[in-house]
Amino acid sequence: MLGRLVKIGFVLLCVAGIESSPASPDPWRVTGPEECAECHRVEYRIWEETPHSLTYESMPDSEDGVAIGEKMDLDDVVEAELCQTCHLTLQSEGEDEPADVIAGVSCDSCHGASVDWNKPHGKENKTSEEEIELWAAAEAAGLIRPGNVYAFARNCLGCHLVPQEALVNTGGHAAGSKFNLVTWSQGKIRHNTFYTVDNNEASAERKRMMAVMGVAAELEIGLKAIAGIEDKDGKYAQALLKRLQKARSTLGNMAAKTGVAQVQAIYAEVEDMNMTLPMDNAIVTAAVTAIATSAMALSEKGADLGELDALIESWGEYLGEPQQ
């Protein structure tokens, strides 16, 4: 029953409201990477050398960081909420207490603010029944497990799609990275060592699921972002439209290759959508609700997606070499 409530809560969270902007973890709910390192030592060591960690040091003095800060009239990009949201991790001792920057993109950024689930999920000597209950409780408290591929993908796209119109149009920030869930997650940020020890890449089955979930999440987050566009002729709007159209085309290829019902259902929501501005918020809301529901169901139940292997191979090399 608890697991079902977690799934229902996730879908409601996905579709609540039409506005879409990335949200950094609540600082008073952040435990920080050092706390995670008590058990995840190898993962922590790898993370320290990744761009996610190093953004704390590299972003403020980078050519882009300085230029964007000047254009957005920011005295200090490290202290600016606009930049903190995606590039940094903040922590405070209470909801009304001041927050300090403690890291770059960290464990709490990617796996959810962990104060409510950090200790329980790490309990040792669990029975199989206790393990199921603890994982379900941890997810209900905000844990984003890699096994929940859609939640995982959606959290990545929340920042990598850059749903901040002014940051792009005024600040000159890139209108999202060329993010691909499969090739980016299996490259230099990979830290799949808790179960595999040797930091092996994901299985073929998992990469197939990530391929679909990455495109579905891009459509959902992108549609939410474009629904709130103010300047339909601006750089961000035009870049986002092209991105959505490309994601739709990719999903269409996937739907053509597989008969999986949820893939077909996700594509059906966007196949005939008129992707021009302004977009009807009611249509967008209905679409993102359906996309999230179908994607979550597919992520939970799994499916035979072997027909997608050739498409995944065509995406080329992973983004950088992972640490071993």
N, C-alpha and C positions, 0 to 999 in steps of 0.2 A: 504493500500500500504506500509506504514511504517513497519507494522508487517511482511509483506512478505520480505522486504529488510533485516530486522533483521535476519530472518531465513536463507536467502541466505548467508548473511555475516557470520553467525555462521558456516554453512557447509564449506564455503571457508576457514575459520580460522582453522577448524578441519583438513583439508587435505592439507593445504599449506606446501609444503616441506615434506621431509621424516624424517628429524631429529626430535627427540622428547626428550625434557628435560623440567622439570617443570620450570615455570617462575613466580617469585614473582611479586606482583603488582609494577608498576613504582612508586618509592617513592614520586615523585612530584604530583602524582595523588591520594595519600592516605590521607584520612581525619582522620583516627584513630578511635579506638573503643569508646573513650569518646564522640566523635561527634555523633555517632550512638545512644549512651546511652541517648541522650536528648529525644528521642521518645521511644526507645526500652529498657526501664529501667530494666524490668524483665529479658529479654533475656541477657542483659549485666551482671546482677547479677549471672545468671546461668553460663554464659560463663567464668566468673572469676574463677570458681571452677573446670573447665574442664581441661583435659590434654592439649587441644589446647592452652589455656591461660598460663598454668603453665610451658610449655616447655621453656619459657624465663628464668625461674629460675632453672628448673630441668636439662635441657640438658647440659649446660656447665660443671657442676660438676659431672655429672653422670659417672658411671664406663665406659659405652660405649662411651660417649662423649669424655672423656679424652683419652681413648685408640685409638679411631678413629682419633682424632686430632693429636696424636703423630705419627700414621702411615702415615697420609697424610701431615705431616710436617707443621701443622698449629699452629701458635703462639697463636691464640685466636679463638676458634670456633665461638664465637659470632660475631667476626669481619670478618669471612671468608664467602665469597659469596656462596661457596659450601654448607654451613650449613644454611645461612640466607634464601636461596631460599625456603626451605620448613618449617623451624622451627621458623622463626621470621618475624616480620613486620617492614619495614623501612619507614621513612618519611623524606622528604626534602622540602625546601621552593621554589625550582625551579629545572628545568631539569638539570642545570649545578651546582647545589648547593650540598654540602655534605649531606649525609643521616645519620640519627640516628636511632638506633633500639628503637622502642617505645613499642613493645608488642610481644607476642608469635604469634601463629597462630590466626589471628583475623578476624573481620568482612570483611575487605578489602581482606584478603587472600581467603576467601571462597565465598564471594558474588561479588568480583570484585572491583578494585580500584574505589573509589566512588566520587572523587571530582567533576566529571561532572554530576552526577545524584543524589547525596545525598539530596540536598535541593529540587529540583523539585519533586522527588518521594514522598516527605513528605508533599506536599501541602495539606492544610486542606480545608474542604467544597468543594470538587470537585464534579462536575456533573458526571454522569456515562460516558458521552462522553469524558469529560476531563480526567477521570481516565484511560480510555482505551488509550488515546493519551499519557498521561504522563508515563504509564507503558511501552508502546512501545518505547518511546523516551529514557527512562532510560535503557532499554535492549540494544538499539542501542548504548548507551554510555558506555556499559560494565557491567551493572547489571546482575548478575547471580541469577535469582529467583528460589526458590525451586520448583516452579511449572513447570519450564523447566527442567524436571528430567534428560534429557540426558546431558545438559550443567552442571548441578549440579554434576552428577556422574563423568563426564569427569574431572572436576576440582579436585575432590577428588583423583581420580586415578593418576592425574598428579604428586602427591607427594607420595601417598601410594604405588605406583608401583616402586618408586625409579629408574627412568630411568637415572642413573648415574653409568656407568660401573666401572670406577676407584674407586669410593667410596666403592663399594662392593668388587671388586677384590683386591684392595690395602689396603683400609681402614678397611675392615672387617665389614662394615655396613651390616645389614640384607638386603637381596635381596627382599625388599618389605615386607609390613606387610600382615597378613592374612586377608586382608580387605574384608568385605562384606557390601555392601551399606545398606541393610535392617537392619542387626543386629547391625552394628556400628552406623548408624544414629539415631536409636531409643533407644540407650542406654545412657550412661552417658554424651554424648555431646548434647543430645536432648534439644532444647529450642524452642519448638513449642507452644509458649505462646501468640504470637501477636493476633492470632485469637481464640485459644482455652482456653486461660487463665490458665487452669489447667495443661498445658504441656502434653496433651493427646498424645498417640502414633498415628502414621499415620493410616489412614483408610485402610481396607483390599485392596481396589482398588488401593490406592497409593503404598502400599507395593508390590503389584504384578508388578506394573510398575517399581518400583525401582529395583526389582529383575532382570528384563530383561535389564534395562538400565545399571545396574552395571556390568553385564557380557559383554554387548556390548561395554561399555567404556573400560573395561579391555582388550578386544580383540584389539580394535583400538589403545589404548596407548601402549599396549604390542608389537603389530606388528611394530609400528613406532620405538619403542626402539630397538627391536631386529634387525631391518634392518641396524642399525648403529653399530652393535657389531664389535669390533676389535679382541677380543680373543674368538673364538667360543668354546674353551674348558674351558674357565674360569668359575668361580663360578656363576657369574651373568648370563651369557649366558645359562648355564644349568638350573639354577633356573627359568629363564624366559621361557624357552621352556616348562618346566613342568607346569608352571602356565598357559601358553597359551593352552596347551593340556587339562588341567583341565577345563578351561573356555569354550573351544570348546565342551567338553563332557557335561558340564552343559547346555550350550545353545542347544545342541542336545536333551537333555531331555525335555527342554522347547518346542522346536519345535515339538517334538513328542506328547506333551500333548495339544498343541493348534494349531488351524488352522489359526491363525492370519498371514496375508500375510507378514507383515514386520518382524515378528520373523522368518518366513521361509526364507525370503530374506537374513537376516543377517547370518543365519546359512549356507545358500547356499554358501556364500563367503568363508567360512572356512572349510566346511565339507570335501572336498577332498584336502585341501591345504597341501603340503608337508612341514611340520614344522621341517625342518632340516637346518643346517647352512652350507654355507651362503645362505640367501634367496634372491630371485630376487626382486630388488627394484621396478620394474615395476608392478609385481604381487601384492606386498604389497601395493603400492600406489593405485592401482585399488580397492583392497579389503577395505582399510580404507576409501576411498571415498564412496564406496557403503554402508559400515557399518554406517558411519556417516549420510548419507542421509536417510537410512531406519529407523535408530534409532530416528532421529529428527522428521521424519514424524509420527512415532508411539507415541513419547512423546507428540507431538502437538495434535494429533487427539484422542488418547486414544483407548482402545479396551477392549473387554471382555476377561480377563485373569484369570478367576476364576479357571481354571484347574490347576493353579500353586500353589494353597493354600497348598496342601500336601507337595510339594517340599520346600516351604518357611518354613513350620512348622518343617521340618526335619533339618533345619539349627540351631535349638536350641535357647538358651537364647540370649538376647541382651547383648552387651558388657557393663557391669556395669549397675548400677541402675540410672535412670534419676532423676533429682531434681524435686520436686513438689512445 
